[in-house]
Amino acid sequence: MELNGNGITPSNRWSRNTALANCPPLELWPTVVASTFEEDSARKFNSFKDAVSLYFAGLPGREIEARTGVTRTYIAKLAKKCLTLASDGQIFGFRALIPYVRISPNIRHASFSEKRRHQQGGLSGVLNVMLQRFPQLEEELTNHILNYSKANKLLEHRIAAKTLHKIFMDTVRANGVCETEWPFNTQYHGLRTIQKFMSRLLHENFSRAVNVRSESAAKAHLSTGTGKSTFLSFDEPYDAVEIDAYRVDSFLSVAFQTPEGTETELLLERLWLVAAVDRASTAVLAYSIVYRSEVTSDDVVRTIAKAISKRWEPKKLITGTKYPPDSGLANGVIPELLYACWTTTFLDGALAHLSEAIHSKVRKRLGIVISWGAVGHFERRPNIERTFGEISKDVFKRLPSTTGANPFNGRAPDAEKKAVRHKVRAVLAEDAVDVYFAQHNVTPASGVSYLTPIEFIRYFLNERSDQFMLRRLPKSIIEKNNIFSEFIIVTVRGSIKTGRRPYIQLDGGHYTNSILNELTNLIGKKILVEVVDEEDFRHLKAYLMNGAELGFLSVSGRWAKTKHSRRTRKAINNLIAKKILVLSEFDDPILKTLEYLSTPKQQKKKNDLPLAPRQATEATRLAMEVDATPTIATKPKKFNAPITHSTKELQNRRSILDQPIPTVKKVRNAK
């Protein structure tokens, strides 16, 4: 025997013996709480339930009728209803006995009488009759609603009810439905019926409806709330860490010094915040504020390095705000977490273009598993997304220069102007972020049984030390003070013939030391150099290809004057190659570039700021890198074209300086 939506098949003949042999035990049937029913409904339901239970117990119908009062001919019908499959995949069971509950679709059996155009009523089940009459019609409508496209047929995205109604009308008209039949004999030609059909179909196919008709956020939520446990479980601190980037929901400004010694406020581009959050404890391990229009792999790697090897220390707050007691980022509060390394990193799929750089530095060097999520699926990193949502709501969206969630939701009027007028400075925002994350780590959270994230980590370190063990970096990596140092193979240059001592060239800079410049036997050969400090590219550590150390190499010439990173040097070389920046032999490239970025451009409007937001942001980033104060350079003087005069004007001038110089012939004739 098989069960389907219409009852028991293969035959329409009902057999109690067949039903008894195939129905599940009554103990496994879906149950009903009848205590919430009204008195009459509860009495009727209990009678039906007792009758069906006795029926499947094998008692004869006469005895069941005597005990329960249910007619013996009706008992078999009730039993058949109980064995009908419901939409949840189970049999209806005792749910089918609830009074006035329909378990089958509304199927009309009566014929339609002629109806006036504005007459109401009398059309119950008319659409089902039409769908039975034209079986291909239901498939056509379903395909359009749920976007089941067939080969070589492009369907409309998120089809509207009125468009679906037009398709319905065209189809029934093409199949010979005359003007005196439904839907043509009604005022709206069945539009409301099609709207109800569309709504019911979308509700019955929830997953498909979300996938084809909802935004990316709804699709991401679709995979949550299923009641099923995730395949991977991270229950201990430092099992997994979530890393993501968030574009600050506010415009910020920065103070530039003017040539006159005063300060002026300039608007920055919207900054980025990159943070690392522990999966189990929800503790913030580290963060970086990025002064760029986009996040790079260096920013992600720098955040990871902070979380592992840089101890957090309280900042000297400008605003006078105080840190809560015993608060701070994880490795600043718990000393054991310094140089501790986690197992898995969850990264946003939107940063996939950075995957190669992060894999080569993080996975190979530290042995951390990298898990890239699909773009738009934020539910894989719930803690970091929640943390960004909270800091956006509690800090940035409260500022007078907030951008809100989008231009139509929460954006402050004239946000850019308010950032400059009210001096909503980035340095103040940095203080607020640091205090907020420090406070977050000592705030009780329901997800960890109302422990604070710091208390949760300490519990595993102290109370479960026999079962929990942190994975720490090897001593050889710790001693280098840079866990992400980069190795580059270069060629030694030089010539005995021309007297050029051995040196290497990297990114336009010449490096050497007292050892290398005497080793002429290395000229033309490969050596290995290590970028020990990425923030100071003036010094490299050199090794022979067999691993023997050659000491530190220092850059010579103009690149040796000011500390700078490799990324900054590459950017400056790019400006030089494009002839945007012209340097003399004695110019400091870093300061010259800072001057170029801080030089006001020609204003298009009277109220324009001296520097564009992107220009001010890059100038601020470079000034912070070299520990300088952002300063607006003096405006370049305008070139004035020589004034020309007419011949008549020159003749009328009496000054000898305005007269043309006489020729020798004219002087001789004058004598």
C-alpha positions as CSV (number, residue, x, y, z in Angstrom):
1,M,0.0,0.0,0.0
2,E,1.2,3.5,-0.8
3,L,0.1,6.8,0.7
4,N,-0.3,10.0,-1.2
5,G,-2.1,13.4,-0.8
6,N,-5.5,11.9,-1.7
7,G,-5.4,9.0,0.7
8,I,-4.6,5.4,0.3
9,T,-4.0,3.7,-3.1
10,P,-3.7,1.7,-5.3
11,S,-7.5,1.0,-5.1
12,N,-10.3,3.2,-4.0
13,R,-11.7,0.3,-1.9
14,W,-11.0,0.9,1.7
15,S,-9.8,-2.2,3.6
16,R,-9.3,-2.1,7.4
17,N,-7.0,-5.1,7.2
18,T,-4.7,-3.4,4.7
19,A,-4.7,-0.2,6.7
20,L,-3.9,-2.1,9.9
21,A,-1.0,-3.8,8.2
22,N,0.6,-0.6,6.8
23,C,-0.2,2.2,9.2
24,P,2.4,3.3,11.8
25,P,1.8,2.7,15.5
26,L,-0.6,5.1,17.1
27,E,2.1,6.2,19.5
28,L,4.0,7.7,16.6
29,W,1.1,9.7,15.2
30,P,1.2,13.5,15.3
31,T,-0.8,14.5,18.4
32,V,-3.2,17.3,19.3
33,V,-3.6,19.3,22.5
34,A,-7.4,19.5,22.9
35,S,-7.3,21.5,26.1
36,T,-7.3,24.7,24.1
37,F,-10.6,23.8,22.3
38,E,-14.0,25.0,23.1
39,E,-16.2,22.5,25.0
40,D,-18.2,21.3,22.0
41,S,-15.1,21.0,19.8
42,A,-13.1,19.2,22.5
43,R,-16.0,16.7,23.1
44,K,-16.3,16.0,19.4
45,F,-12.5,15.6,18.9
46,N,-12.2,13.2,21.8
47,S,-15.0,11.1,20.5
48,F,-13.4,10.9,17.0
49,K,-10.0,10.1,18.6
50,D,-11.4,7.3,20.7
51,A,-13.3,5.9,17.7
52,V,-10.2,5.8,15.5
53,S,-8.1,4.3,18.2
54,L,-10.6,1.5,18.8
55,Y,-10.9,1.0,15.0
56,F,-7.2,0.4,14.6
57,A,-7.3,-1.8,17.8
58,G,-9.5,-4.2,15.8
59,L,-12.9,-3.7,17.6
60,P,-16.0,-4.1,15.5
61,G,-17.8,-1.0,14.3
62,R,-21.0,-1.7,16.3
63,E,-19.1,-1.8,19.6
64,I,-17.1,1.4,18.7
65,E,-20.4,3.2,17.9
66,A,-21.8,2.1,21.2
67,R,-18.8,3.3,23.1
68,T,-18.1,6.6,21.3
69,G,-21.4,7.6,19.7
70,V,-19.6,7.9,16.3
71,T,-21.6,6.3,13.4
72,R,-20.0,3.1,12.3
73,T,-20.1,4.2,8.6
74,Y,-18.2,7.4,9.5
75,I,-15.4,5.7,11.4
76,A,-13.7,4.3,8.3
77,K,-13.8,7.8,6.7
78,L,-12.1,9.2,9.8
79,A,-9.4,6.5,9.7
80,K,-8.8,7.2,6.0
81,K,-8.4,10.9,6.8
82,C,-5.8,10.2,9.5
83,L,-3.6,8.2,7.1
84,T,-3.6,11.0,4.5
85,L,-0.2,12.6,3.9
86,A,0.3,16.2,5.1
87,S,2.5,18.8,3.6
88,D,5.2,18.2,6.3
89,G,5.8,14.7,5.0
90,Q,4.0,12.9,7.8
91,I,0.5,11.5,8.0
92,F,-2.1,13.8,9.4
93,G,-2.7,11.4,12.3
94,F,-5.0,12.8,15.0
95,R,-4.6,16.3,13.4
96,A,-7.1,15.2,10.8
97,L,-9.8,14.8,13.5
98,I,-9.7,18.5,14.6
99,P,-13.3,19.8,13.9
100,Y,-13.7,22.0,10.8
101,V,-10.1,21.4,9.5
102,R,-9.8,20.8,5.8
103,I,-7.1,18.3,4.8
104,S,-7.8,18.2,1.0
105,P,-7.8,21.1,-1.5
106,N,-11.1,22.7,-2.4
107,I,-12.4,20.8,-5.4
108,R,-15.6,22.0,-7.0
109,H,-18.0,19.4,-8.3
110,A,-21.1,21.5,-9.0
111,S,-21.5,23.1,-12.4
112,F,-21.4,26.8,-12.9
113,S,-24.5,28.7,-13.7
114,E,-24.6,31.8,-15.9
115,K,-23.4,34.8,-13.9
116,R,-23.8,38.6,-14.4
117,R,-20.6,40.6,-14.7
118,H,-20.9,42.4,-11.3
119,Q,-22.7,39.6,-9.5
120,Q,-20.8,38.4,-6.4
121,G,-20.4,34.8,-5.1
122,G,-20.9,31.5,-6.7
123,L,-17.3,31.0,-8.0
124,S,-15.8,28.9,-5.2
125,G,-13.1,26.6,-6.6
126,V,-13.3,28.1,-10.1
127,L,-9.5,28.3,-10.6
128,N,-9.1,24.6,-9.6
129,V,-11.7,23.7,-12.2
130,M,-9.8,25.7,-14.8
131,L,-6.5,24.1,-13.9
132,Q,-8.0,20.6,-14.2
133,R,-9.5,21.5,-17.5
134,F,-6.1,22.7,-18.8
135,P,-3.3,20.8,-17.0
136,Q,-0.5,22.6,-18.8
137,L,-1.8,26.0,-17.4
138,E,-0.8,25.2,-13.8
139,E,2.7,24.2,-14.9
140,E,3.0,27.4,-16.9
141,L,2.0,29.6,-14.0
142,T,4.2,27.8,-11.6
143,N,7.2,28.1,-13.8
144,H,6.7,31.9,-14.0
145,I,6.2,32.3,-10.3
146,L,9.1,30.1,-9.1
147,N,11.3,30.9,-12.1
148,Y,11.7,27.4,-13.3
149,S,13.1,28.3,-16.8
150,K,13.1,25.7,-19.5
151,A,15.7,25.5,-22.3
152,N,15.9,28.5,-24.6
153,K,13.2,30.3,-22.6
154,L,14.0,33.4,-20.5
155,L,11.6,34.1,-17.7
156,E,10.9,37.5,-16.1
157,H,12.7,38.2,-12.8
158,R,10.3,38.5,-9.9
159,I,7.2,38.5,-12.0
160,A,4.4,40.7,-10.8
161,A,0.8,39.5,-10.3
162,K,-0.6,41.7,-13.0
163,T,2.0,40.3,-15.5
164,L,1.1,36.7,-14.4
165,H,-2.6,37.5,-14.9
166,K,-1.9,38.6,-18.4
167,I,-0.2,35.4,-19.2
168,F,-3.1,33.5,-17.6
169,M,-5.6,35.4,-19.7
170,D,-3.7,34.9,-23.0
171,T,-3.4,31.2,-22.3
172,V,-7.0,30.5,-21.5
173,R,-8.1,32.6,-24.5
174,A,-5.7,30.6,-26.7
175,N,-7.3,27.4,-25.4
176,G,-10.8,28.4,-26.5
177,V,-12.3,29.8,-23.3
178,C,-15.2,32.0,-24.6
179,E,-16.1,35.5,-23.4
180,T,-19.1,34.3,-21.4
181,E,-17.0,32.0,-19.2
182,W,-14.9,32.7,-16.2
183,P,-12.6,34.7,-16.0
184,F,-14.0,37.0,-18.8
185,N,-17.5,37.3,-17.2
186,T,-16.1,39.0,-14.0
187,Q,-15.3,42.6,-13.3
188,Y,-11.5,42.1,-12.8
189,H,-11.2,39.0,-15.0
190,G,-9.9,36.8,-12.2
191,L,-7.0,39.1,-11.1
192,R,-7.6,38.7,-7.4
193,T,-7.8,34.9,-7.8
194,I,-4.5,34.8,-9.6
195,Q,-3.0,37.0,-6.8
196,K,-4.1,34.6,-4.2
197,F,-2.8,31.6,-6.2
198,M,0.6,33.3,-6.5
199,S,0.7,34.1,-2.8
200,R,-0.2,30.6,-1.8
201,L,2.3,29.0,-4.1
202,L,5.1,31.2,-2.8
203,H,4.2,30.4,0.8
204,E,4.2,26.7,0.0
205,N,7.6,26.8,-1.6
206,F,9.5,29.0,0.9
207,S,13.1,28.1,0.0
208,R,12.5,28.5,-3.7
209,A,10.6,31.8,-3.2
210,V,13.5,33.3,-1.2
211,N,16.1,32.2,-3.7
212,V,14.3,33.7,-6.7
213,R,12.5,36.7,-5.3
214,S,14.5,38.0,-2.3
215,E,17.7,40.0,-1.8
216,S,21.1,38.5,-0.9
217,A,20.6,39.1,2.9
218,A,17.4,37.0,2.8
219,K,19.2,34.3,0.9
220,A,21.9,34.2,3.5
221,H,19.4,33.9,6.3
222,L,17.8,31.0,4.5
223,S,20.6,28.7,5.6
224,T,20.1,29.6,9.2
225,G,17.3,28.6,11.6
226,T,16.9,25.1,10.2
227,G,17.2,23.5,13.6
228,K,20.2,21.4,12.5
229,S,23.6,21.7,14.0
230,T,26.5,22.9,11.8
231,F,28.9,20.4,10.3
232,L,31.9,22.1,12.0
233,S,31.7,23.0,15.7
234,F,34.0,25.5,17.4
235,D,33.4,25.4,21.2
236,E,36.8,26.4,22.6
237,P,38.7,29.7,22.4
238,Y,41.1,30.1,19.5
239,D,39.5,27.2,17.6
240,A,38.5,29.7,14.9
241,V,38.7,33.4,14.3
242,E,36.4,35.5,12.0
243,I,38.0,38.3,10.0
244,D,36.1,40.8,7.9
245,A,36.2,44.5,6.8
246,Y,33.5,47.1,7.4
247,R,33.2,50.4,5.7
248,V,32.6,53.0,8.4
249,D,29.1,54.4,8.3
250,S,30.2,58.0,8.8
251,F,32.2,60.8,7.2
252,L,35.2,61.8,9.2
253,S,37.6,64.8,9.0
254,V,41.3,65.4,9.8
255,A,43.1,68.5,10.9
256,F,45.8,69.8,8.5
257,Q,48.3,72.5,9.5
258,T,48.4,75.5,7.1
259,P,51.5,77.4,6.1
260,E,50.4,80.2,8.4
261,G,50.5,77.9,11.4
262,T,46.7,77.5,11.9
263,E,44.6,74.3,11.4
264,T,42.0,73.6,8.8
265,E,39.5,70.7,8.7
266,L,39.5,68.5,5.6
267,L,37.1,65.7,4.7
268,L,38.4,62.1,4.4
269,E,37.1,59.3,2.3
270,R,35.0,56.8,4.3
271,L,37.5,54.7,6.2
272,W,37.6,50.9,6.6
273,L,37.7,48.9,9.8
274,V,39.2,45.4,9.8
275,A,38.7,43.3,12.9
276,A,39.5,39.7,14.1
277,V,36.9,38.2,16.5
278,D,37.2,34.8,18.3
279,R,34.4,32.4,17.2
280,A,33.7,30.8,20.6
281,S,34.2,33.6,23.1
282,T,33.3,36.5,20.7
283,A,36.3,38.4,22.1
284,V,37.9,41.1,19.8
285,L,41.5,40.0,19.3
286,A,42.7,42.9,17.1
287,Y,41.6,45.6,14.7
288,S,43.0,48.0,12.1
289,I,41.6,51.3,10.7
290,V,42.5,51.6,7.1
291,Y,43.0,55.0,5.5
292,R,42.4,53.8,1.9
293,S,39.5,53.5,-0.5
294,E,39.8,49.7,-0.5
295,V,41.2,47.0,1.9
296,T,44.4,45.3,0.8
297,S,46.0,42.0,1.8
298,D,48.5,43.9,3.8
299,D,45.7,45.3,6.0
300,V,44.3,41.8,6.7
301,V,47.8,40.4,7.4
302,R,48.6,43.4,9.7
303,T,45.5,42.7,11.7
304,I,46.4,39.0,12.1
305,A,49.9,40.0,13.2
306,K,48.5,42.4,15.8
307,A,46.2,39.7,17.2
308,I,49.1,37.2,17.5
309,S,52.3,39.1,18.2
310,K,51.5,42.7,19.3
311,R,50.4,43.2,22.9
312,W,47.5,45.7,23.2
313,E,48.1,48.7,25.4
314,P,45.6,51.4,26.3
315,K,45.8,54.6,24.2
316,K,46.2,58.1,25.5
317,L,42.7,59.1,24.8
318,I,42.2,62.7,23.6
319,T,38.5,62.9,24.5
320,G,39.0,62.1,28.2
321,T,37.0,58.9,27.9
322,K,38.1,56.2,30.3
323,Y,38.4,52.5,29.7
324,P,36.2,50.2,31.9
325,P,38.1,48.4,34.7
326,D,40.2,45.4,33.5
327,S,39.1,45.9,29.9
328,G,41.1,45.7,26.7
329,L,41.8,43.5,23.8
330,A,42.5,39.8,24.4
331,N,46.3,39.6,24.4
332,G,46.6,42.9,26.4
333,V,44.5,41.5,29.2
334,I,45.5,37.9,29.2
335,P,49.4,37.6,28.8
336,E,49.2,33.9,27.9
337,L,47.5,34.9,24.6
338,L,50.5,36.7,23.3
339,Y,52.0,34.7,20.4
340,A,49.1,32.2,20.6
341,C,47.8,31.1,17.3
342,W,44.3,29.8,16.3
343,T,43.4,26.9,14.0
344,T,41.0,28.2,11.4
345,T,40.3,31.7,9.9
346,F,37.0,32.5,8.4
347,L,37.3,35.2,5.8
348,D,34.7,37.0,3.7
349,G,34.3,35.8,0.1
350,A,34.3,39.5,-1.0
351,L,38.1,39.6,-0.2
352,A,38.8,36.6,-2.4
353,H,41.0,38.7,-4.7
354,L,43.4,38.9,-1.7
355,S,43.5,35.1,-1.3
356,E,47.0,34.4,-2.8
357,A,48.8,36.9,-0.6
358,I,47.0,35.8,2.5
359,H,47.5,32.1,1.8
360,S,51.2,32.6,1.2
361,K,51.8,34.6,4.4
362,V,49.2,33.2,6.8
363,R,48.6,29.6,5.8
364,K,52.2,28.7,4.9
365,R,53.9,30.6,7.7
366,L,51.5,29.9,10.6
367,G,49.7,26.8,9.5
368,I,46.3,28.4,9.9
369,V,43.5,26.9,7.8
370,I,41.8,29.5,5.6
371,S,38.1,29.2,5.0
372,W,36.7,31.5,2.3
373,G,33.0,32.0,2.5
374,A,30.7,32.6,-0.5
375,V,30.1,36.3,-1.3
376,G,27.1,37.6,0.5
377,H,26.9,34.8,3.0
378,F,27.6,36.7,6.2
379,E,25.9,34.0,8.3
380,R,29.2,32.0,8.2
381,R,30.8,34.8,10.4
382,P,28.0,35.7,12.8
383,N,30.2,37.1,15.5
384,I,32.2,39.6,13.4
385,E,29.0,40.7,11.6
386,R,27.2,41.2,14.9
387,T,30.2,43.1,16.3
388,F,30.2,45.5,13.3
389,G,26.5,45.9,13.5
390,E,26.8,46.9,17.2
391,I,29.6,49.4,16.7
392,S,27.8,50.9,13.7
393,K,24.6,51.4,15.8
394,D,26.3,52.5,19.0
395,V,29.1,54.7,17.6
396,F,29.1,55.7,14.0
397,K,25.4,56.0,13.3
398,R,25.1,58.4,16.2
399,L,27.5,60.9,14.7
400,P,26.1,64.0,13.0
401,S,28.0,63.0,9.8
402,T,26.6,59.5,9.6
403,T,25.9,58.0,6.2
404,G,23.2,55.6,7.6
405,A,22.6,52.1,6.3
406,N,22.2,53.6,2.8
407,P,21.3,57.0,1.2
408,F,17.6,56.4,1.9
409,N,17.9,55.0,5.5
410,G,19.4,57.0,8.3
411,R,21.7,59.3,6.4
412,A,22.2,62.7,8.1
413,P,21.5,65.7,5.9
414,D,24.7,67.3,4.6
415,A,26.8,64.6,6.3
416,E,30.0,65.7,4.5
417,K,29.7,69.3,5.5
418,K,28.9,68.4,9.1
419,A,32.0,66.3,9.4
420,V,34.1,69.3,8.6
421,R,32.0,71.9,10.4
422,H,31.7,70.0,13.7
423,K,35.3,68.5,13.5
424,V,34.2,64.9,13.6
425,R,37.8,63.8,13.4
426,A,39.2,60.4,12.5
427,V,41.5,60.4,15.5
428,L,38.5,60.7,17.8
429,A,36.8,57.8,16.0
430,E,39.9,55.7,16.6
431,D,39.7,56.4,20.3
432,A,36.0,55.5,20.3
433,V,36.7,52.2,18.5
434,D,39.4,51.2,20.9
435,V,37.3,51.9,24.0
436,Y,34.3,50.2,22.5
437,F,36.1,47.0,21.7
438,A,37.8,47.0,25.1
439,Q,34.4,47.4,26.7
440,H,32.9,44.7,24.5
441,N,35.5,42.2,25.9
442,V,34.3,42.7,29.5
443,T,30.6,42.8,28.8
444,P,28.6,39.7,29.7
445,A,27.1,37.9,26.7
446,S,24.2,35.5,26.6
447,G,25.9,33.3,24.0
448,V,28.6,32.3,26.6
449,S,26.2,31.9,29.6
450,Y,26.5,35.5,30.5
451,L,30.2,35.4,31.0
452,T,32.3,38.1,29.5
453,P,34.5,37.1,26.5
454,I,37.6,37.5,28.7
455,E,36.1,35.4,31.5
456,F,35.2,32.7,29.0
457,I,38.8,32.5,27.7
458,R,40.2,32.5,31.3
459,Y,37.9,29.7,32.3
460,F,39.5,27.4,29.6
461,L,43.0,28.5,30.6
462,N,42.5,28.0,34.3
463,E,39.7,25.5,35.0
464,R,40.1,23.3,31.9
465,S,43.9,23.5,31.5
466,D,44.1,19.7,31.6
467,Q,41.9,19.5,28.4
468,F,42.6,22.8,26.7
469,M,45.9,23.8,25.1
470,L,46.8,26.9,23.2
471,R,48.8,26.5,20.0
472,R,51.8,28.9,20.3
473,L,54.3,30.1,17.7
474,P,57.7,28.4,17.6
475,K,60.5,30.3,19.4
476,S,62.4,30.8,16.1
477,I,59.5,32.8,14.7
478,I,58.9,34.8,17.9
479,E,62.6,35.9,18.0
480,K,62.3,37.6,14.5
481,N,59.8,40.2,15.8
482,N,58.0,39.9,12.5
483,I,56.0,36.7,12.0
484,F,55.3,37.7,8.3
485,S,58.7,38.6,7.1
486,E,59.0,38.2,3.3
487,F,61.9,36.6,1.4
488,I,63.0,37.8,-2.0
489,I,65.6,36.4,-4.4
490,V,67.7,39.2,-5.9
491,T,70.9,39.4,-8.1
492,V,74.1,41.0,-6.8
493,R,75.2,43.8,-9.2
494,G,78.6,45.6,-9.5
495,S,81.7,45.6,-11.7
496,I,85.5,45.4,-11.0
497,K,86.1,47.0,-14.4
498,T,84.1,50.1,-13.5
499,G,84.9,50.1,-9.8
500,R,81.2,49.6,-8.8
501,R,81.2,47.8,-5.4
502,P,78.7,44.9,-5.1
503,Y,75.1,45.9,-4.3
504,I,71.6,44.7,-4.9
505,Q,68.7,46.7,-6.4
506,L,65.2,46.4,-5.2
507,D,62.2,48.6,-6.1
508,G,64.5,51.4,-7.3
509,G,66.8,51.4,-4.2
510,H,70.4,50.3,-3.9
511,Y,71.3,48.2,-0.9
512,T,74.7,47.1,0.5
513,N,76.8,46.8,3.6
514,S,80.4,46.6,4.6
515,I,80.4,42.8,4.0
516,L,78.7,42.6,0.7
517,N,80.6,45.5,-0.9
518,E,83.8,43.5,-0.6
519,L,82.5,40.1,-1.9
520,T,83.1,40.6,-5.6
521,N,82.8,36.9,-6.2
522,L,79.0,37.3,-5.6
523,I,78.6,39.7,-8.6
524,G,76.0,38.2,-11.0
525,K,74.9,35.6,-8.5
526,K,71.6,35.2,-6.6
527,I,71.2,35.9,-2.9
528,L,68.2,35.9,-0.5
529,V,67.0,39.1,1.2
530,E,64.4,39.2,4.0
531,V,62.0,42.1,4.6
532,V,62.3,42.1,8.3
533,D,60.2,45.2,9.0
534,E,57.5,46.0,6.4
535,E,57.0,49.5,7.8
536,D,60.7,50.4,7.4
537,F,61.9,49.3,3.9
538,R,65.3,51.0,4.4
539,H,66.9,47.9,5.8
540,L,66.9,44.3,4.6
541,K,68.6,41.1,6.0
542,A,70.7,39.2,3.4
543,Y,71.6,35.5,3.2
544,L,73.5,33.4,0.7
545,M,71.5,30.8,-1.1
546,N,72.9,28.2,1.2
547,G,71.4,30.0,4.2
548,A,74.5,31.7,5.5
549,E,73.8,35.2,6.8
550,L,75.4,38.3,5.3
551,G,74.0,40.8,7.8
552,F,71.7,43.8,7.3
553,L,71.8,45.8,4.0
554,S,70.9,49.5,4.1
555,V,69.5,51.5,1.2
556,S,71.7,54.4,0.0
557,G,70.8,57.7,-1.6
558,R,67.5,59.6,-1.3
559,W,65.5,56.5,-0.1
560,A,67.6,56.4,3.1
561,K,66.3,59.7,4.4
562,T,62.8,58.9,5.7
563,K,61.2,55.7,7.0
564,H,58.7,54.2,4.6
565,S,57.1,50.9,3.7
566,R,57.6,48.9,0.6
567,R,54.0,49.7,-0.5
568,T,54.7,53.4,-0.3
569,R,57.9,53.1,-2.3
570,K,56.1,51.2,-5.1
571,A,53.4,53.9,-5.1
572,I,56.0,56.7,-5.4
573,N,57.8,54.8,-8.2
574,N,54.5,54.6,-10.0
575,L,54.1,58.4,-9.8
576,I,57.6,58.9,-11.0
577,A,57.1,56.5,-14.0
578,K,54.0,58.5,-15.0
579,K,55.9,61.7,-14.7
580,I,53.4,63.0,-12.1
581,L,56.2,63.4,-9.6
582,V,59.6,64.8,-10.6
583,L,62.5,64.4,-8.2
584,S,66.0,65.8,-8.2
585,E,69.0,64.0,-6.9
586,F,68.8,65.6,-3.5
587,D,65.0,65.4,-2.9
588,D,63.5,63.2,-0.3
589,P,61.0,61.0,-2.2
590,I,58.7,60.6,0.9
591,L,58.5,64.2,1.9
592,K,58.3,65.3,-1.8
593,T,55.3,62.9,-2.2
594,L,53.7,64.2,1.0
595,E,54.1,67.7,-0.4
596,Y,52.6,66.7,-3.7
597,L,49.6,65.0,-1.9
598,S,49.1,68.1,0.3
599,T,49.3,70.7,-2.4
600,P,45.9,72.2,-3.1
601,K,44.5,71.7,-6.5
602,Q,42.5,74.2,-8.5
603,Q,39.0,74.6,-6.9
604,K,36.1,74.0,-9.2
605,K,33.6,75.7,-6.8
606,K,34.1,78.6,-4.4
607,N,33.3,76.5,-1.3
608,D,35.4,73.4,-2.3
609,L,37.9,72.2,0.2
610,P,41.6,72.7,-0.6
611,L,42.1,68.9,-0.9
612,A,39.7,66.3,-2.3
613,P,38.7,63.6,0.2
614,R,40.8,60.9,-1.6
615,Q,43.8,63.2,-1.7
616,A,43.4,64.1,2.0
617,T,43.1,60.5,2.9
618,E,46.2,59.4,1.1
619,A,48.2,62.4,2.5
620,T,47.0,61.5,6.1
621,R,48.0,57.8,5.6
622,L,51.5,58.7,4.4
623,A,51.9,61.3,7.2
624,M,51.0,58.7,9.8
625,E,53.4,56.2,8.3
626,V,56.4,58.6,8.6
627,D,55.2,60.1,11.9
628,A,54.7,63.5,10.4
629,T,51.9,66.1,10.9
630,P,49.5,66.4,7.9
631,T,50.3,69.9,6.5
632,I,48.8,71.7,3.5
633,A,51.6,72.8,1.2
634,T,51.8,76.4,-0.1
635,K,49.6,76.9,-3.2
636,P,51.7,77.1,-6.4
637,K,52.0,80.6,-7.7
638,K,50.1,81.3,-10.9
639,F,52.1,82.0,-14.0
640,N,51.3,85.5,-15.3
641,A,51.7,85.9,-19.1
642,P,53.7,88.9,-20.3
643,I,51.6,92.1,-20.8
644,T,51.6,93.3,-24.5
645,H,51.1,96.9,-25.5
646,S,50.0,98.5,-28.8
647,T,52.5,100.6,-30.8
648,K,50.5,103.8,-30.0
649,E,50.6,103.1,-26.3
650,L,54.4,102.7,-26.4
651,Q,54.9,105.9,-28.3
652,N,52.8,107.9,-25.8
653,R,54.9,106.7,-22.8
654,R,57.6,109.2,-21.7
655,S,59.6,106.9,-19.6
656,I,62.9,105.9,-21.1
657,L,62.4,102.4,-19.8
658,D,59.4,102.1,-22.1
659,Q,61.3,103.2,-25.2
660,P,62.9,100.5,-27.5
661,I,66.6,100.3,-27.4
662,P,68.1,102.4,-30.3
663,T,70.3,100.7,-32.9
664,V,74.0,101.8,-33.6
665,K,72.9,103.4,-36.9
666,K,70.3,105.5,-35.3
667,V,72.8,106.8,-32.6
668,R,75.3,107.7,-35.4
669,N,72.7,109.6,-37.4
670,A,71.6,111.5,-34.3
671,K,75.1,113.0,-34.0
